[in-house]
Amino acid sequence: MHTGELVDTYPTALMNEPVDNLSPTALTVACLCAEWCGTCRDYRAVFEQAVQAQCGAGVVGRWIDVEDQADLIGAIDVDNFPTLLMARGDEVLFFGTVTPHAATLTRLIKAALEGQTHLGGDPPDAAVRALPARLRRDADSR
């Protein structure tokens, strides 16, 4: 898998390359959204562009539909959209709702790439802390 690649948990025309491996050192940026949410549908293009702009920087994007992929997110309750998870390996750097603007996402990605280890959001509970490992296992099983 190439960094800067967007990994989707369901097929779309824009994200159809197979995932070979999700590196434990990659910066995982996962957006937890729902297809029925208009904000999510609009934000998807912003998310894809921001992740793909980081090609070569070790960023891997995941778009996760919280209803279609409920088994993947487990016990995590997502009340507002878009909700982002940013993690390096198993370390959660950010988990929370963000404004659906490119500048917000770009600023968070840049801060993570610069080595910041806490980017805000609520302290992650056990379910959130387990999500990065589940995402890697899911990518490896494809």
N, C-alpha and C positions, 0 to 999 in steps of 0.2 A: 504494500500500500504506500502511496506517496503522501508526504505531509502536504497540508493544504487541501487535501481531498475531503469531500463531504460524504460521510457515510450515512445512508438513510436506512431506516428500519422497515421501510416499505418502498416498493419500486416506484420510481418516477422517471420521466424522460431525461431529466437533468442529472440524475445520480444513478447511473446504471453500471458502474464498474464494480467488480467483486472486491470484497475486502479480504486481503490475505492475512493481515496481522495488524493489531492495534498495539503499537509499542507502549510499554509501561512508562517510558520517559516522554512520550508525546504529551503535548498540552491538549487535553480533551475538552472541547467546548460543545456541550450538549444543550439543545433547546427542547424543552418539554412543553408541547403545545397540543392543541386539539383541532382536528380538521373542521369542525363546526364553527370554530372561533374565527370571525372575520379579521381580527387583529393578527392572529397567527398566520392566516393565509397571506395577508399583506406583508408580514414580517419575514416570511420564509425567504423571499428574494434578497432582502437585506442581510439575513443571516448567511445565506449561501455566498453572497458576494464578499462579505467580511472574512469568512473562513478561506475562501479560495484566494483572496488577496495575500494570505500568509503562506502561500506555496513556498516550501523550502525552509520555513521557520519552525517546523515541528508541531504544527497545529492540525488536529483532526476534528472535524465537525460531525456531530450526530444530531439528526432531526428525529425526535421521538414523539409519536402520537400517544398521549397518555391513555387513551381509551383502547386503541388498537394494540398497543404494546404494554398493557397493564401488568402482564407477567414480568416484563423487563424492569419496570420501575418499582415493583413490589409494594411495600407498605407506605411509600411516599405519597403524601397528600399534596396535590397541586391545586391550589385554590384560585390563583391568578395567572394570567398569561401576558407575555411570554415569561417563562421561568427558565433560568439558565443554571447549568452546572458547569463549573470550570474546575478541572483537576489535572494534576500532574502525578502520574502513577496512581496511588491510592490516596494521595493527599488532596482533599477538597480545598480549593482556593476561594471558591465563591459558590453559593447556592442561594438563589432568590429571584424574585420578580424584577424585571428591568423595564425601563421605558423602551418602546419599540423603535428606537432610533439607531441609525448606523453609528453615530458618534459615540453613543454609550457602549455599544458592543466593541467597537474599535479601541476605545480607551481601556476597557477591561482586558482585552487580549494583549494590548501593548504592555500594560502593567504586569501581567503574568509573564510575558516574554522577557521583561526586564528583571524578573526574579522576585517580585513581590509575592508573599505567601499568604496574605490575608487581604482579600479585595473587597471585603464588606459582606453584607448579607447576614442572615441569622447563623449562629453556630450550628454546624450540621449535627443532626441526631444520628443514631446508629444506622437507620435505613439509608440516609443520604451518604454516610461514610462508606457504605457497602456498594453504592451504585457504580463507582468507577471500575471496580473489579468485575461486576456483572456485565458492564459494557464491553470490557476486554474479552470476557468469555464468550459473549454473544458474537462479537466480531470474529473471534477465532473459530467459532463453530459454523460459520457461513461457508 
